[in-house]
């Protein structure tokens, strides 16, 4: 283990050598000497090209914290960041941390994150989505951006206007979902909705739902649209050969979003879809190239206990005797 003074001396010497090299970096670059070594710590090296690449990756607001002139920025960045970085890297190698399981796991996670970010940056940036693609997406999904006004309706269907009026009078006295649901369950002729309180969902003016699964006489919707949310239509509404009691439960206004309104959102959606496809494609390629054996059923042999410990799953009937519990002893009920 190095002493503090020895480590400090080595760091200082490395810094001085690095500062001298970087100070002439521009001329070296002009002479085509971009591969000239600036730093060397054990087996770790860094060239002029490496230093310039790292400097270019710094945001402007962070770069100015290292100095007021380009030379000052380079010198301080090398001394304060790169030299300690290489020293730590070499120290990790000297201790054999590259073979540590936890380190390898974190390294894999980091490489995965960098690879996925590279996919997003290089291939699926929203800026790379063309206007033609945006227009095509908008046209294919117009229902998302343009929809007519809709009302949420509960309806109890009866055979005669007298029955409908009796139900209407009863609900007016106790206009609660509980009372309504009980009446719908017991008396509504529509057996597809009577157990759901006659809930027809949100309907458009023509009597259909947005998904096309529900369709009723448009007179039901017309009557509901003439009243406010939460109100009852004050008379039985003819529906086919029957009569309906109608309760307007809510509404959704008409929506009209132009291509200009949704352009940026659509760009992000397309980029995200591309990102997902690119990721799936990459995984498939890597799986076919590198995966040698995949046996998901073998996971059943692993047991994760409530304490978080991981180990082999015990076989049925097996008694797991822990160390230190001692041998069984004789009791009046046998060995325990």
N, C-alpha and C positions, 0 to 999 in steps of 0.2 A: 504494500500500500504506500503510495506517495505521500510525503509530508505536505502540509499546506504551503510551506515556503518553496518547495521544489516544484509543486504544481503551478504556483504563481509565476515562478521564473520561466518555466516552459511556455506558459500562456503568453507571457510578455514577449519572449523571443519570437514565438510564432506570429504574434500580432505585428511586431516590427517588420518581419520578413514579408508578411502579407501586405502591409501598408505600402512598402516600397514597390512591390509588384503591381498592386492595383493603381498606385499613383501614375505609373506609366502604361496603364492599360489601354489608353486610346491609341498611343503610338504602336503598341504591340498589336492591337487589333488592325491598325492600318497596314502593318507589315505582314499581316496574315498569321500572326502568332497567337491566335485565339485559344490554342490548346496549351499554352504555357501554364505550368503549374504555379498557382498562387499560394496554396496552403498544402501542407503535408503533415498529417498526424498519424503515425504508425502506418497502417495500410490504407488510410483514408487520404484522398487527395481532392483538390478542387482547382479547376483551371479558370483562366480569365473568362472564357465562355460561360462557365458555371456561375461565376459571380455576377456577370451581366444578366444572365437569365433570372437569377434570384432577385436582383434589383428591379428588373422590369415587372416582376410579379407583385411588387409593393404598390399599394394604392398611394396616390399623391399625398394625401393627408398624413400617411404614416411615414413616407419618405422624408418629408421636411423635418421630422422630429430628430433625424440623425445629423442635421447640419444645414447651413445656409448656402453652401456652394456644392457643386457636384463632387469635387475631390473630398470635401469634408464628409459628405454623405457616404461615399464609398469607404473611406477609412473607418468611420465609426460603425458602419454596418458590418464590416469585416471583423473589427475588434469586438463589438458587443454581441454579435449574433453568430457569425460563421465559425469563428475560432472556438467558442464554447460548444457550439453544436458538434463540431468534429471531435473535440475532446470527449464529450459525452458518448458519441458514437463509438469511438475507439475503446473507451472504458467498458461499454456494453459488450463489445466483441471480446475484449480481454477476459471478462467474467463469464463468457460463454452464454450470455443471455439470448443469443440467436437460436439456441437449442431449447430454450425454456418454452414449455407448452403454452403458458399464458401469453407470452410474448408473441409466439407464432399465431395464436388465435387472434390477438389484436391486430397483428400485421395483415392477416387475411381479411379482417373486417375493414381495415383502412384501404387496402387495395380494391376491395369490392366497391366501397363508397366512391373512390376516385374513378373507377371504371364506369360506374353508372353515371356519375356527374359528367364524365367525358362524353358519354352517349347523348346526354341531354344538351350539352353545350354545342357539340359539333354537328349533330344530325337532326335535332328536334327543337331548335330554337323557334319561338313564335315569329321572329323576324324572317324566317325562311319559308313561311307559309305564304303562298302566292294569293293575289286577289281572286284568281279564278277558283282556287280551292275553297276560299271563304264563301264565295257566291254559291258554289255547288252545295256546300254544307248547309247554307241557309235555305236554299230551295228544297233540299231533301228533308229538312226539319221545320218547315214553315209552321206546322201546328204548334210548335213550342213557342213561337214568337208572335203568333196571331191567333187569337181565339175569341169567340163571341161571348157576350154576357151569359152567365148561367145562374140558376137558382137551385138551392138545396130544398127538396120537397119530401115531406112525409105524407102518405096517402092511405086512407082506409076505404076499401071498395065494398059497396053494398049492392043489394039487388033492387031496392026501391028508394025513391026520394024520401019517403017517410022514415025509413031506417037511417038514412044518412042524416036527416034533420035531428032525429033523436040523439044520435051520437054527437053531432055538432053541439047541441044544447048541453049535453053532459060534459063535454070537454071545455066549453066556455065557463062552466061553473068551477072546474078544477083543471086549468090549462097547464098540466105538468107532464113531463115525459113518462112518468110512472103510470098515470091514468091512461094516457094515450096508448102506451105499449100494451097494457092489459087488454084494452078494447080491441086493438089491432090483432092481438094474438087470438082472441076469442071470436071476433065477428068479421074480420076482413075476408073477402072472397079470394083475394090474391094470395094463394098459398106459397108463392115464391118469396114473398116479403113479409108475411104476417108475423113471423117469429122475430123479425128485425124491426118491429114497430112500423112497418110499411115504408121504410126508408128507401127512397128511389135514387138517392145520391144527387149530384149536380146535373141538371138537365138544361139543354139549350132550347131556344124558342120552338124548334120543330119537335120537341118531345124526346130527343135522344141524348144519351150521355156521350162524353168525348171519346170513350173507347168503343162506342157502338153496341155495348152489351145490354143496355136498357133502352126501351122504347115504349112510350105511352102516348095517349091522345094528346095532341098539342094544346087542346083546350085546357088541360090541367095546368100546363106551364103558363099559358096566357092569363089564366085567372090568378096564378101565384105572382106573376110579374106586376099585377095591378095593386098589390099591397106591399107593406114593408116587411123586413125581416122580423120573424117572431110572431107574425099575425096569422090568424085563421081566415080562410076565404069564408065569407059570411053566408054562403048558400051552398047546397049540394051541387056539384059539377057533373053534368052528364058525361059518361065515359062508356062508349059502346052501348051495350044493353043495360049497364049498371049506372050507379051514381057514386061519386067520390067525395069524401071529406078531405080537404087539403089544408096542410099546415106548412107555411113557408118558414124554413129553419135557418136559412142563410143565403148568401149570394156571392158571386165573384164577378167583378166588372170586366168589361171587354178589354182585351190586351192587344196592342198593336205595336210591335217593336220592329223598327226598320233595320235594314242591313247595316247602316251606319251606326245605329245604336248598339248592335251586337258584334260588330267586326272584331274588336279586341278580344272579347270573350270567346268567340269562335276560333280565333287564332290560337288561343291557349288550349282550347279543347282539342283541336287538331294536333297541336304539338304534344299534348299529353297522350293522345292515342298513339301517335308515332313512337313516343318514348316507350310505351308499354309493348308495342309490337317489336321494336328494336331490342328491348330487353328479353322478350320471349325468344326471339330469333337467336340472340347471342347465347342464351342458356341452352337452347336446343343444340347449337353448334358445339358448345363446350361439352355438353353431356355426351354427344356422339363421339367426340374426340378423346375425352379424358376419363369419363366414368367407366370403370371396369366392372363394378358389381354394385347393384342397387337391390337391396332386400328389405323393403319396408316392414315385412312381417317380423323380422328379427328384433325390431324395437319392442315387441311384446315381451322379450326376454329381460328387458331393463325395468327396474322398479325405482320410482322416485318417491321417497317416503315423505311424510308430513313435515319432517324436520329439514327437508331439502337435500338429504343424503341420496346419492345415486349408487345403485349396486344391482347385482343380478336378482331377478325375481325369484322368490322362494317357491319351491315346488309344493303342491297341495299336500297337507298333512305333515309337512316338515316342521320340526321345532327348531327355531334358531336360538341356540344357546350361546350367550355372549361370554367372553372371557371374564373370569373373576367371579362367576356366580357359584362356583363350587360344584362338587358332585352331588347327585341325588342322595337323599337320606331316607332312612326307613321311618315310616310313621304307622299309626294304627290303620291307615287307609292305603298302605302300600308305599312304594317309593315316591317321594315328592322332591 
